[in-house]
Structures are given as C-alpha cells and as structure tokens.
Amino acid sequence: MTPGTMTAADGMLAAAGCSIMVDGKTVVENKGGKTGKLCSYKLK
C-alpha cells in the first residue's frame, strides 16, 4: 500500500502521514508526514 500525497507549506507535494500496525501494535508511525518519508516495515 502506498499512502497518498499532501501539499506542503511551500506548495510542493510531500508524503502524507501514515502508520503500519502488525498484530494490533503500531510498528511505524509518521503523523502528518513530518519525516517526509513513506512508511515501510519489513516482516520477518
């Protein structure tokens, strides 16, 4: 799954906020797209 984009304050497109849950636990969270990176998590 690829999250959408949002318009940043400078008018450029940026990664939207995202979170990934595994077995009911949040393993990755990027509220509001603050890091500018897409969420990713590798299952073992």
N, CA and C atoms as an extended XYZ file, in Angstrom:
132
Properties=species:S:1:pos:R:3:atomname:S:1:resname:S:1:resid:I:1 pbc="F F F"
N         0.838       -1.161        0.000 N   MET     1
C         0.000        0.000        0.000 CA  MET     1
C         0.890        1.233        0.000 C   MET     1
N         0.565        2.191       -0.817 N   THR     2
C         1.306        3.440       -0.880 CA  THR     2
C         0.388        4.569       -0.441 C   THR     2
N         0.788        5.308        0.592 N   PRO     3
C        -0.060        6.422        1.020 CA  PRO     3
C        -0.058        7.526       -0.016 C   PRO     3
N        -1.045        8.379        0.061 N   GLY     4
C        -1.146        9.487       -0.872 CA  GLY     4
C        -0.176       10.594       -0.538 C   GLY     4
N        -0.343       11.693       -1.249 N   THR     5
C         0.499       12.856       -1.003 CA  THR     5
C        -0.358       13.988       -0.468 C   THR     5
N         0.303       14.978        0.074 N   MET     6
C        -0.378       16.176        0.538 CA  MET     6
C         0.450       17.370        0.085 C   MET     6
N        -0.155       18.526        0.088 N   THR     7
C         0.561       19.727       -0.303 CA  THR     7
C         1.234       20.318        0.930 C   THR     7
N         2.535       20.482        0.865 N   ALA     8
C         3.315       21.048        1.971 CA  ALA     8
C         3.142       22.567        2.002 C   ALA     8
N         3.642       23.193        3.051 N   ALA     9
C         3.517       24.637        3.221 CA  ALA     9
C         4.148       25.416        2.068 C   ALA     9
N         5.186       24.838        1.441 N   ASP    10
C         5.851       25.521        0.333 CA  ASP    10
C         5.184       25.273       -1.020 C   ASP    10
N         4.043       24.546       -1.008 N   GLY    11
C         3.307       24.272       -2.234 CA  GLY    11
C         3.747       23.008       -2.960 C   GLY    11
N         4.796       22.369       -2.502 N   MET    12
C         5.281       21.139       -3.126 CA  MET    12
C         4.530       19.942       -2.557 C   MET    12
N         4.491       18.850       -3.311 N   LEU    13
C         3.872       17.634       -2.812 CA  LEU    13
C         4.817       16.929       -1.851 C   LEU    13
N         4.275       16.366       -0.786 N   ALA    14
C         5.057       15.647        0.213 CA  ALA    14
C         4.307       14.378        0.596 C   ALA    14
N         5.013       13.428        1.188 N   ALA    15
C         4.380       12.188        1.638 CA  ALA    15
C         3.359       12.511        2.730 C   ALA    15
N         2.201       11.890        2.652 N   ALA    16
C         1.166       12.079        3.673 CA  ALA    16
C         1.506       11.251        4.906 C   ALA    16
N         0.852       11.528        5.993 N   GLY    17
C         1.052       10.753        7.213 CA  GLY    17
C         0.627        9.308        7.003 C   GLY    17
N         1.223        8.415        7.753 N   CYS    18
C         0.892        7.007        7.608 CA  CYS    18
C         1.248        6.264        8.889 C   CYS    18
N         0.685        5.076        9.034 N   SER    19
C         1.054        4.202       10.143 CA  SER    19
C         0.869        2.764        9.694 C   SER    19
N         1.649        1.875       10.284 N   ILE    20
C         1.568        0.445        9.972 CA  ILE    20
C         1.378       -0.294       11.282 C   ILE    20
N         0.356       -1.147       11.315 N   MET    21
C         0.083       -1.949       12.502 CA  MET    21
C         0.283       -3.422       12.178 C   MET    21
N         0.929       -4.139       13.086 N   VAL    22
C         1.132       -5.581       12.956 CA  VAL    22
C         0.639       -6.218       14.246 C   VAL    22
N        -0.282       -7.151       14.129 N   ASP    23
C        -0.855       -7.833       15.296 CA  ASP    23
C        -1.376       -6.853       16.339 C   ASP    23
N        -1.994       -5.767       15.887 N   GLY    24
C        -2.590       -4.797       16.792 CA  GLY    24
C        -1.621       -3.807       17.408 C   GLY    24
N        -0.337       -3.876       17.044 N   LYS    25
C         0.662       -2.950       17.582 CA  LYS    25
C         1.165       -2.051       16.465 C   LYS    25
N         1.293       -0.754       16.756 N   THR    26
C         1.825        0.178       15.772 CA  THR    26
C         3.340        0.010       15.715 C   THR    26
N         3.850       -0.362       14.533 N   VAL    27
C         5.288       -0.584       14.371 CA  VAL    27
C         5.970        0.595       13.674 C   VAL    27
N         5.201        1.367       12.907 N   VAL    28
C         5.721        2.551       12.230 CA  VAL    28
C         4.628        3.609       12.246 C   VAL    28
N         5.002        4.840       12.566 N   GLU    29
C         4.022        5.913       12.537 CA  GLU    29
C         4.700        7.207       12.108 C   GLU    29
N         4.059        7.895       11.195 N   ASN    30
C         4.554        9.171       10.683 CA  ASN    30
C         3.351       10.113       10.653 C   ASN    30
N         3.043       10.703       11.786 N   LYS    31
C         1.868       11.579       11.882 CA  LYS    31
C         2.086       12.840       11.060 C   LYS    31
N         1.144       13.107       10.180 N   GLY    32
C         1.201       14.337        9.388 CA  GLY    32
C         2.317       14.391        8.372 C   GLY    32
N         3.001       13.279        8.128 N   GLY    33
C         4.084       13.269        7.148 CA  GLY    33
C         5.292       14.082        7.572 C   GLY    33
N         5.534       14.211        8.857 N   LYS    34
C         6.598       15.073        9.384 CA  LYS    34
C         7.995       14.682        8.917 C   LYS    34
N         8.250       13.387        8.702 N   THR    35
C         9.599       12.985        8.300 CA  THR    35
C         9.826       13.152        6.796 C   THR    35
N         8.752       13.267        6.024 N   GLY    36
C         8.885       13.408        4.583 CA  GLY    36
C         9.159       12.099        3.871 C   GLY    36
N         9.204       10.998        4.617 N   LYS    37
C         9.454        9.683        4.025 CA  LYS    37
C         8.194        8.842        4.097 C   LYS    37
N         8.074        7.896        3.181 N   LEU    38
C         6.967        6.951        3.218 CA  LEU    38
C         7.202        5.936        4.313 C   LEU    38
N         6.128        5.430        4.892 N   CYS    39
C         6.234        4.390        5.918 CA  CYS    39
C         6.639        3.074        5.264 C   CYS    39
N         7.506        2.342        5.933 N   SER    40
C         7.849        0.998        5.463 CA  SER    40
C         8.232        0.149        6.670 C   SER    40
N         7.988       -1.148        6.536 N   TYR    41
C         8.292       -2.081        7.601 CA  TYR    41
C         8.492       -3.444        6.981 C   TYR    41
N         9.573       -4.119        7.301 N   LYS    42
C         9.875       -5.430        6.733 CA  LYS    42
C         9.468       -6.512        7.724 C   LYS    42
N         8.574       -7.394        7.287 N   LEU    43
C         8.160       -8.510        8.127 CA  LEU    43
C         9.251       -9.576        8.142 C   LEU    43
N         9.469      -10.157        9.300 N   LYS    44
C        10.495      -11.188        9.414 CA  LYS    44
C         9.885      -12.558        9.326 C   LYS    44
